């Protein structure tokens, strides 16, 4: 079994990567109910500038591979999510190979059943973020979650646990069977809207006397006293209002009106304050959800290679976990710092 895990999120506007230890036998037996222990390798390097992004990632991968060789540890497994063009994904695979690491495992199944009419069109980043959000919710004895991910695009998605009747009903409505025993839950779908940079560029392209603005921060005044300030206000506060309305409507349609709302993505700070004001403690910051979801997928794969280990956890009770009605004080959710650093909307993490 590998001694290390590397996860990479290749988006439309940036690339991020993290690493952590491979799961131990005990973690695999508990089905990764505790959050993966990830440390950042690259956070938000702009993939719009391939040379800068590739240079930062290549240096990080090479240093980690060299450290593993010097320590005598096994070669790290590399798992990736990509919504970028195929040529960029191929460049990522080349970087991994050049660092002397095993072949990149790209866009592996998320461990979620997809209650969608055209599942092949659903971005893997949405699926991985939903998987991580579901695992976080299960750790809090909730069986559903909403995910708000703000990057180049803003997505608002709904997911429920495999044992939740809402998932089976959604699959049945599409003529699909119930989720498989190996699947953690059901992805119910959601909404896709423009993110802040797309809004800014669209206004510049569509208005003869308008221009593209930067400096998009969550505290811009709503009352803009010049064109640049007015554009920033419309983008930031319009985006935040759209996020809140989409959460209401997606939550209502998915019957998840009271579910936790996990907010992620490099531009998440632009909407988080509005979501917290509208939904209170239900809205929770969750940086790095795509990378976290990829780590769960890697754990799934390694657990499948150990058939002697029975999946356990809040959704799969076993002797090591009493189940949702009897929280186990011996396996608390670790209190550890979030993956990303201080919130800065200009460092759009992914997509």
C-alpha positions in Angstrom: 0.0 0.0 0.0 1.3 3.5 -0.8 2.6 5.6 2.1 1.3 8.9 0.7 -1.6 10.5 -1.2 -1.5 13.4 -3.6 -4.7 15.0 -4.9 -4.9 17.6 -7.6 -7.8 19.8 -8.7 -7.3 21.2 -12.3 -10.0 23.8 -13.0 -10.7 26.3 -15.7 -9.0 29.2 -14.0 -6.6 27.6 -11.4 -4.9 24.5 -10.1 -4.7 23.3 -6.5 -3.0 20.3 -4.9 -2.6 18.8 -1.5 -1.0 15.7 0.0 -1.5 13.6 3.1 -0.8 10.1 4.5 -2.4 7.1 3.0 -5.3 5.8 5.2 -4.3 3.3 7.9 -6.1 0.0 8.3 -8.2 1.4 11.1 -9.3 4.4 9.0 -10.2 2.1 6.1 -12.3 -0.1 8.4 -14.2 3.0 9.6 -14.8 4.0 6.0 -13.1 7.4 6.4 -15.6 9.0 8.7 -12.9 11.3 9.9 -11.8 14.0 7.5 -8.7 13.3 5.4 -5.6 14.9 6.9 -4.5 17.0 3.9 -1.8 19.7 3.7 -1.6 22.1 0.8 1.0 21.7 -2.0 -0.3 24.3 -4.4 -3.2 26.7 -3.6 -4.9 28.5 -6.4 -2.0 28.7 -8.9 -3.6 30.3 -12.1 -4.1 27.7 -14.8 -4.9 30.6 -17.1 -1.1 31.0 -17.0 0.0 27.4 -17.7 3.7 28.1 -17.3 3.2 29.6 -13.8 0.8 26.9 -12.7 2.8 24.0 -14.1 6.0 25.4 -12.6 4.5 25.6 -9.2 3.0 22.2 -9.4 6.0 20.5 -10.9 8.2 21.9 -8.1 5.8 20.7 -5.4 5.4 17.2 -6.9 9.2 16.8 -7.4 10.0 17.8 -3.8 7.4 15.4 -2.4 8.6 12.6 -4.6 12.2 13.2 -3.6 11.3 13.3 0.1 9.5 10.0 -0.3 12.5 8.4 -1.9 14.9 9.7 0.7 12.6 8.4 3.5 12.2 5.0 1.9 8.4 5.5 1.8 6.3 3.9 -0.9 5.5 5.9 -4.0 2.6 8.3 -3.6 -0.6 7.7 -5.4 -1.8 10.7 -7.4 -5.5 11.3 -7.9 -6.9 14.2 -10.0 -10.0 16.1 -10.9 -10.1 18.0 -14.1 -12.8 20.2 -15.8 -10.2 21.7 -18.1 -9.6 21.0 -21.7 -8.1 17.6 -22.5 -4.8 19.1 -23.5 -4.4 20.6 -20.0 -5.2 17.3 -18.4 -2.6 15.6 -20.5 -0.1 18.2 -19.4 -0.9 17.4 -15.8 -0.3 13.7 -16.4 3.1 14.6 -18.0 4.0 16.6 -14.8 3.2 13.7 -12.6 5.2 11.3 -14.8 8.2 13.7 -14.9 8.2 13.8 -11.1 8.7 10.0 -11.0 5.3 9.4 -9.5 2.8 6.6 -10.4 0.4 7.3 -13.2 -2.2 9.9 -12.5 -5.7 8.6 -11.7 -8.0 11.2 -13.3 -11.7 11.7 -12.7 -12.3 8.4 -10.9 -15.9 7.6 -9.9 -17.0 9.8 -7.0 -18.7 7.1 -5.0 -22.1 8.8 -5.6 -25.0 7.5 -7.6 -26.0 10.3 -10.0 -29.8 11.0 -10.2 -29.4 12.9 -13.4 -30.8 12.7 -16.9 -27.4 13.0 -18.5 -24.9 11.9 -15.8 -22.0 12.0 -18.3 -22.2 15.8 -18.4 -21.8 16.3 -14.7 -18.4 17.8 -13.8 -16.3 15.6 -11.5 -15.4 18.6 -9.4 -19.1 19.0 -8.5 -19.3 15.3 -7.6 -16.1 15.3 -5.5 -17.2 18.5 -3.6 -20.6 16.9 -3.0 -19.0 13.7 -1.7 -16.9 15.6 0.8 -19.9 17.7 1.9 -21.9 14.5 2.4 -19.1 12.9 4.5 -18.9 16.1 6.6 -22.7 16.0 7.1 -22.7 12.3 8.0 -20.1 13.0 10.7 -22.6 15.5 12.1 -25.4 12.9 11.9 -27.1 14.6 9.0 -28.0 12.6 5.9 -28.1 15.4 3.3 -26.1 18.5 2.3 -26.2 21.5 0.0 -22.9 22.6 -1.6 -22.1 26.1 -2.8 -18.9 26.2 -4.8 -17.8 29.5 -6.2 -15.0 29.7 -8.8 -15.1 30.4 -12.5 -18.7 29.1 -12.2 -20.9 29.1 -9.1 -22.7 25.8 -8.5 -25.3 25.0 -5.9 -25.8 21.2 -5.6 -27.7 18.7 -3.4 -26.6 15.3 -2.1 -28.1 12.7 0.3 -26.8 9.6 1.9 -27.3 6.1 0.4 -29.7 5.3 3.2 -31.9 8.4 2.6 -35.2 7.7 0.9 -34.9 10.9 -1.1 -32.0 9.5 -3.1 -33.8 6.3 -4.0 -36.9 8.2 -5.0 -34.9 10.5 -7.2 -33.2 7.6 -8.9 -36.6 5.8 -9.3 -38.1 8.9 -10.9 -35.5 8.6 -13.7 -36.0 4.8 -14.1 -32.8 4.0 -12.3 -32.2 1.4 -9.6 -31.3 2.1 -6.0 -27.7 3.1 -5.2 -25.2 0.4 -4.9 -23.9 -0.8 -1.6 -20.5 0.6 -2.4 -21.8 4.0 -3.0 -21.9 6.6 -0.2 -24.9 8.6 -1.4 -26.9 10.1 -4.3 -26.1 13.3 -6.1 -29.4 14.9 -6.8 -28.3 17.7 -9.1 -28.3 21.5 -8.7 -27.7 24.8 -10.5 -24.8 26.3 -12.4 -24.4 30.1 -12.6 -21.6 32.5 -13.7 -18.9 33.1 -11.1 -17.5 36.6 -10.5 -14.8 36.7 -13.2 -17.3 35.5 -15.8 -19.7 38.2 -14.7 -17.0 40.8 -15.0 -15.8 39.7 -18.4 -19.4 39.4 -19.7 -20.2 42.9 -18.7 -17.1 44.2 -20.4 -17.8 42.3 -23.6 -21.5 43.1 -23.8 -21.4 46.8 -22.9 -19.8 49.2 -25.4 -18.9 51.7 -22.6 -18.3 49.2 -19.9 -15.0 47.6 -18.9 -13.7 44.7 -16.9 -13.1 45.3 -13.2 -10.9 43.6 -10.6 -10.6 44.0 -6.9 -13.7 42.0 -6.1 -14.0 41.8 -2.4 -17.0 40.9 -0.2 -17.0 44.4 1.5 -17.4 46.6 -1.6 -20.0 49.3 -1.1 -23.4 48.6 -2.6 -23.7 52.3 -3.6 -21.1 52.7 -6.3 -20.2 56.3 -7.0 -18.4 55.7 -10.3 -18.7 53.1 -13.0 -16.0 50.9 -11.7 -17.5 50.9 -8.2 -21.0 50.3 -9.6 -19.7 47.3 -11.6 -18.0 45.8 -8.6 -21.2 46.3 -6.5 -23.4 44.6 -9.1 -21.0 41.7 -9.5 -20.4 41.0 -5.8 -23.8 41.7 -4.3 -25.6 40.3 -7.3 -23.6 37.1 -7.0 -24.3 36.8 -3.3 -28.0 37.4 -3.8 -28.1 34.8 -6.5 -26.3 32.3 -4.2 -28.8 32.8 -1.4 -31.8 32.4 -3.8 -30.4 29.3 -5.4 -29.8 27.7 -2.0 -33.4 28.4 -1.1 -34.8 27.0 -4.3 -32.4 24.0 -4.7 -33.0 23.1 -1.0 -36.7 23.3 -1.5 -36.8 21.2 -4.6 -34.5 18.6 -3.0 -36.4 18.6 0.3 -33.2 19.7 2.1 -34.5 23.0 3.6 -32.7 22.3 6.9 -29.6 20.6 5.6 -26.1 22.0 6.2 -24.8 24.3 3.5 -21.1 23.8 2.8 -19.5 26.8 1.1 -16.2 26.3 -0.9 -14.2 27.6 -3.8 -11.7 30.4 -4.2 -14.3 33.1 -4.5 -16.5 31.7 -1.6 -15.8 34.8 0.6 -17.9 36.9 -1.8 -21.1 35.0 -0.9 -20.4 33.5 2.5 -21.5 36.5 4.6 -24.8 36.7 2.8 -25.4 33.0 3.2 -24.6 33.1 6.9 -26.9 36.1 7.3 -29.7 34.3 5.4 -29.3 30.8 6.8 -27.4 31.2 10.1 -25.2 28.4 11.3 -26.4 26.1 8.5 -23.9 28.0 6.2 -20.4 26.7 7.0 -17.1 27.5 5.3 -15.5 24.4 3.8 -12.3 25.2 1.8 -10.8 22.6 -0.4 -13.9 20.3 -0.8 -12.9 19.0 -4.2 -9.5 17.9 -2.9 -11.2 16.4 0.2 -13.6 14.5 -2.0 -10.8 13.1 -4.1 -9.2 11.8 -0.9 -12.3 10.0 0.0 -12.3 8.4 -3.5 -8.8 7.3 -2.9 -9.8 5.8 0.4 -12.6 4.0 -1.3 -10.2 2.4 -3.8 -7.8 1.3 -1.1 -10.6 -0.1 1.0 -11.9 -2.1 -2.0 -8.4 -3.7 -2.3 -8.9 -4.9 1.3 -12.0 -7.2 1.2 -11.4 -8.3 4.7 -12.3 -4.8 5.9 -16.1 -4.2 6.3 -17.3 -0.6 5.7 -18.4 1.0 8.9 -19.5 4.5 9.9 -22.7 6.5 10.7 -24.3 5.3 7.4 -22.8 1.8 7.8 -22.9 0.9 11.5 -20.5 -1.8 12.7 -18.7 -2.8 15.9 -16.3 0.2 15.7 -19.1 2.7 15.2 -22.5 2.5 17.1 -24.4 4.5 14.4 -26.1 7.8 14.1 -28.3 7.5 17.2 -25.4 6.6 19.4 -22.4 8.9 18.6 -19.1 7.3 19.5 -17.0 9.5 21.8 -13.9 7.4 20.9 -13.9 8.7 17.3 -14.6 12.4 17.3 -14.2 14.5 14.2 -10.7 16.0 14.5 -10.4 19.7 15.3 -7.9 20.7 12.7 -7.3 23.9 10.6 -8.9 24.2 7.2 -6.9 23.5 4.1 -6.9 26.9 2.5 -5.5 30.1 4.0 -7.1 33.5 4.5 -10.1 34.1 2.3 -9.1 36.2 -0.8 -11.6 36.2 -3.6 -8.9 37.0 -6.1 -7.4 33.6 -5.7 -10.2 31.6 -7.4 -9.4 28.1 -6.3 -11.0 26.0 -8.9 -13.1 25.6 -12.0 
